[in-house]
């Protein structure tokens, strides 16, 4: 017989949404924070002429700049205070997590629990400031060199003071976005950093869709190509939804226990192992690691002498690592595969899981508790991670290849962008459902207490 709680969960409905006051407050807070993010993307850096900058971007757009511009919601195109977005924070998080896995000192800090997590977060913030300052300086130098080479004066008063002001503004913008993401995670719905990235991608969709259909109207893009792209997008979205819900369920059995009627009964449950345990993190990490050096080299390459060894090396690097080039897609695929295994190892610990099962008396049929269980879980997880890594690589690289072959700069349709939008949307909806379900359970408990008092 199903319990009353089970019946409540099965009859879950969004009809209770209007009664969930806390959930509505969280949603409104999230919407307000994302509106602030979008407004900031229109605030230009001090000392930059927005009109001249728009004309300059039209001449220099393409390649990695368009990808970065998509992730930042058009902030790079307008050279706003948040032009770098949250990518420096993500890159710093990668470095700190890698260091925590390799350094015994940082590994010991990580095991300290909440205090250790706060220390690592502080190190991540320091790394974010350093990376943002470094990228901001090269962007400022690149803006001055772009303006000098093209004859368009995008910087009103070039010089040391402009560079210092640009670096301080970009550092402040990125740190504010990082803080805003943390506030969304704590007081809103969903993961704040992921929602900010998704909001930037979604904000660019109307522009790119309009460009695509305008190309179809003028004849520069074949109507069959547009239909093929739309079919590919729908197919990828369905495939992503299917794979994100796919899991390998490991049977867990507990010893026989006496029930209220004195009957000995063995309990069974399942340990769900997701095919894609790492989620959307691997493509984000791989993109941020590629975007950071490419942004520096692309802006610095315009200020360096092309006849010098340094300038020639930067120009060559930009050519081989342009969006759609074989080397770029190869490094991108390898980065996704590496971070799939790395982040899965960070998220899921087989030894800890086996110890928890042993403490609770649970075991996998045919596998001895303890070390053998940990080895078996690691064996299963490694093999399903291979499938997950192959799925992520296919979803992210296929659209990049199609876009590179067709020459249509629809970067929001790239695999990374689609994966981020679908994953974050599904995760946010799941959290909303969890809050609604918790609200319904709270109502059920209140009614049960009221009936108890009446008796």
N, C-alpha and C positions, 0 to 999 in steps of 0.2 A: 504493500500500500504506500502511495506517495504521501509525504507529509504535507502539512499546510504551507510550509515554506517552499517546498518543491513546486506545489501548485501555483504559488505566488510568482515564482521565478518563471514557470512555463507560460503563465498568463501575463507576462511583462508587457506593459504598454506605455507609450509616450503620453497617455492621457493625464498622467500625474505630473506632467512637466510644470503646469501652472502653479502647483502647490509646493514645488521644491524651491523655496526661497533662496537657500544657500547656493544651489546650482545656478539659478538665474543670476545671482550676484557674481559668481565666478565667470559666467559667460560674458556678462557685460564688462567685467574688468578685462577679460582677454580681448574683447573687441576694441575697447578703449585704448589698450596698450598697442594693438596693431595699427590703430588709426594714428597714434603718436609716431610710430615707426614710419608710416607712409608720409606723414607731414614732414618729418626730418629729412626724408630723401629729396625734398625740394629746397632745402636750405643750403645754398652754395658755400664753398670755402671762402674765407675772407681774402680779398685781393684777386678774385677770379671774376672775369666777365662772362656771365652765363650765355649771352647771345653768341659771342665769339667762340666760346667753348663748344656750343652745339654745332657750329660750322666746322670747327676743328675736328670734332668727333666723327662727323660725316666723312671726312677725308681719311681718317686713321682707323676707322672701325674695322672689325674683322678678327677672326682667330680668337685668341684667348681673352681679349678684351670684351668680346660679346658674351662669352660664357660668364665671366666675372660680373658683367653688367646685368645678366639675367639673374644670377644668384643674389645680387644686391638690390634687385627691384628697380633698376634704372638709375641707381644712385651714382654709379661710376660715370655714366654718360653725362649727368648733370654736375659731376664732381662735388657732391654734397658732403656734409659733415660725416655722414656714415657711408662714404664711398667704398670703404673696405668691408663693410658688413660685419658679420661674425666669423669670417674665415680665419683671421688671426687667432681668435679664441679657440677655434676647432683645432688649428695646427698646434697651438700650445698644449691643448689637451692630449693630442697624439704623443707629443714629445714627453709629457709628464707620465703618461701611462706606459710608454715604452721604457722610460727610465725606471719606473716603479717595478717593472718586470725584470730588469737587468741589474739594478743596483740593490744590494742587500740593505743599505741604510733606508732607502725609500720604501723597500718592501716591508721593513719593520714598522715604518710610520703608517703604511697602509693597513697593517694588521691591528692598529690601535683603536679601530672603530670610528666613532663619530669625530673624535678629536683628530685622528689621523687623516680622515677625509677632508676636514677643514684645512689642515696644513697643506695637503696636496692641491686643494682648490686655490689656496693663497699662492702657491708656486705657479699654478696655471695662470693666475692673474698677472703675476710678474712677467711671465713669458709672453702673455698677450700684449702688455705694454711695450716690451722690447721689440717684438715682431711688428707691431703696428707702427712704432716709431721708425723702424728700418724701412718698411714698405712706404710709409708716408714721405720719408725724405727722398726716396727714389722717384716717387710720383711727382713731388714738387719739382725736382730737377728735370724730370721728363716733360712736365708741362711747359717749363721755360724753353727747353730745347725744341719741343714740338712747335711752339709759337714762333721761334726764331727761324726754323727751317721752312715753315709754310707761309710765313708772312702775316699770319693772323695773330694778333696780340691778345691771347686769352688771359694772360697774367697782367694786371694793371701796373704793378710796380715790382718787377723781378729783382731778386737779390736775397741776401741772407735773412732779412726780416720776414719776407714772404715764406721762405722755407721753414723758419722756426714756427711761424703762425700756422702753416699748413700741417706740420707735424703735431703740434699741440691740439689743433682742432680735430684731426683724424683720430688721435689717441683718445680724446674725450668722447668723440662720437662712438667709437667701437666699445669703449668701456661702459658708456651709457646703454648701448644695445645689450651688452652682456648682463648688466644689472636688470634691464627690462625683461630679458629672457628668464632670469632667475625669479623675478616677481611673478611672471606668468605661471611658471612651474609651481610656485608656492601658493599663490592666491587665485590663480585662474584654472583653466582646463588645458590639459595636454602638456607636452614638453615645450618650454618657452623658446629655446634656441631653434628647434625644428620648426615651430610655428612661424618664427620670424623668417626663416629661409623659405618656407612654403609661401608665405605672404608675398615675398619678393618675386617668386616665380609666377604666382597667379596674377600679380599686378601687371606682368609683361605679356600675359596671354592675349588680351584684346588687341594690343598693338601688332603682335606677330600674326594673329589670325587675319586681321585686316590687311596686312601686307601680303599674306598668302592669297587671299581672295582677290585683291587688287591685281596681283600678278596673273591670276587666272582670267580676270576681266580684260587685261591688256594683251594677253597672249604670251607673256614671257614664261608662264608656268602652264604646263599641259593640264587640262581638266582631269585626265586619267591619273596623272601624278598626284593631284590633290585628293582624288577619291582613294587612291592607293595609300597615301599617307594617313588619311582618316581611318581606313580599315586597319592599318597597322597599329595605330594608336589604340583603337577600341580593343583589338586583339591583345595588345600588351597589357592594357588595364585589366582585362578579364584574367589573363595569365598571372599577373602580379597578385590579384586578389586570391586566386586559387592557391598559389604557392605560399603566400603569407599565412594562410590558414592551415597549410599542410603540416602534419606532425607525425612523429614516430612515437607510438605509445608503448612504453615498457611496462609490462605487467609486474605489479608489486603485490605480494601476498603477506598477510599478517597471521600470526598463530591463532589457534582457536581460543575463543574467549566465551565465558559463560554469559548468557543473556538474562533478562529479567525472569524468563520462564524456566531458567535452568538448562537451556539447550546450548550445547557447545557449537559455536559457529565461527568459521574462518572468514575474515574480511579480505576483500580484494579491491585494489584500486590501480590506477595507472599513473605513471610518471610521463607527462607529455614533453617530448623533445622536439622543438620546432625545427623544420628543415632549414629555415633561415633564422638561426638564433641571433645573429648579429644585427638583424634588421636593416635599417637604412644607413647605418654608421659606415660600413666599408666604402660605398661610393662617395659619401661626403668626405671621408678622410682622404681617399685617393685624389679626389678633385682638389681639395684644399692644399695637399702637398704639391700637386702639379701647378696650381694657380699661383702659389706664393713665389717660387723662383722665376716662373714665366713672367709674372707681372713686373718683378724687379728687372729682369733681363730686357724686357720689351721697352720699359721706360728708360733704363740706363743705356740701352743700345743706341737710342737716338741722341744722347748727349756725348757718346764716345766717338772718337775718330775712327771711321770705317777702315782707314788704311793701317791703323795700329793693330798689334796682335790682339789686344783686349777687345777692341771694337769689332774686329773680324770674327773673333770667337763668339761674341754676343749675337752678331747677325746670323751666324751659322746655327747657333742654338735656337734662335727664334724661328728660323726656317724649318728645321727638322722637328721642332716641337709645336708647330702650328696645329690648330684644331683640324682633325681629319687626316693628319699625316700618319703613316704606319708606325713610326716610333712613338708618337703621342698615344695612339690607341693601344699599343703593346704595353707601354708603361702604365697606362690607365687600367688595363685588364690585370696586369701583375699586381698592381696596388690593391685592387678589389679582392683578389684571391688572398693576398697576404693578410689584409685586415679582416677578412672573413674568419680565418683561423685564429688570428691574434685576439680579436674582440670576443669571439666565442669562448676562448680560453679565459678571458678576463671575466665574462659574465657567468659562465657555468664552471663550477669546481667539482669534478667527480669525487675527489676525496672527501670534501665536506658533505656532499649529498649522501655518500655511502655511510658516513659516520652518523648522520641524522637518521637514516633508515635503520641503522643498527641500534641506535638508542631507543627508537620507537618500536623495535621488534619486527620491523619489516624486512623482507628479503625478496630477491628475484628468484623465481623457481629455477632450480638447477645451478644456481651460482651461490657460492659461499659468501656470507656477509664479510664486510671489511675490505681488505685490499683487493680480493678477487672481484667484488662488486664494483669498486672504483675502476679497475682495469677494464671490466666489461662495459661500463658506462662510457669510458674514454674511447673504447673500440667502436661503439655504436655512434657516439657523437662525431668522431672523426669522419666516419663514412657518410653520415647524412650532411655534414658540413661540406664535403666534396660536392654533393648535389646542390646544396645551397649556394656555394661559390660559383658553380657552373651556371646556375640560374641567374644570379646577379650579374655575372660577366656578360651573359647573352643579352639580358634585358638592357644593360647599360651601353654595350658596344654596338649592338645592331642598329639602333637609331642613329648613333654617331656616324657609322659607316654610310647609312642611307643618306643622311644630311650632307656628308662630305661628297658623295657621288652625285647627288642632285644639285648641289650648290645652293640650296635654299637655307638661309640662316635662321631656321626655326629652332633655336636652342632650348626653348621651353619644352619642345617635344622630345628632347633627348632622353635617353633611358634614365639618367640620374634624376632629372627633373620630374619625370613621370613617377619614378619610384618614390621620391620624396613626397610628392603631392598625395599619392594613393596611400602610402604608409601613414603619413601624419593624419590624413583624414580618417582612416580606419581607426587609428589609435585614439584620436580625439572623440570619435563617436562611441568607441568602447568605454572610455572614461565617463562620458555623459550617461551611458546606460548603467554603469556601475553606481554613479551617484543617485540615479533614479531608483535603482534597485535597493540601495541602502536606505533611501527615503521611504520606500514601501515597507521594508523590514522594520524601520523605526515605527511606522504607523501600526504594524502588526503587533509589535511588542507593547505599545501603549494600550492598544485594545485589550491585549491579554492581561495586562496589569489592572485595567479598569474592571474587567470581569471578575478578576480575583478579589478585588475590594468589595464588589457588589455581593459576592457570596459570603 
